Amino acid sequence: MIPLGETGVHVPTKKAYLQLMRIYELGDLRWGGGELPTRDSYWEINRSKTILFNTDSLRYGNIDFHESSILKPKEFYEAQKITVKKIFKANYWFDEILPLIKGVRNG
């Protein structure tokens, strides 16, 4: 995944946030403390004003306090060459395959 530096991705809905977290996780990105992007949700802190950054690790912030470039999720996916098919596959992995794996491990 191409680091965006100080360019942020504005995720105005929790659905957009969660989708981007899945893509970040499959792109091997982590929060600063090493946690998986899908483990916890930080969207509730800034809600519709949430902005995400993928430098050497993931960070979040409030769009009102960010002065650099801001992308919409669709623009981010295009810049990263992430197609609708790849997003579908990511959702399939998290919604269908991963629960089966966890079930086998816990069963």
Buried (B, 14 or more C-beta within 10 A) or exposed (E): EEEBEEBBBBBBEBEBBBBBBBBBBBBEBBBEEEEEBBEEBBBEEBEEBBBBBBEEEBBBBEBEEBEEEEBEBEBBBEEBEBEEEBBEEBBEBBEEEEEEEEEEEEE
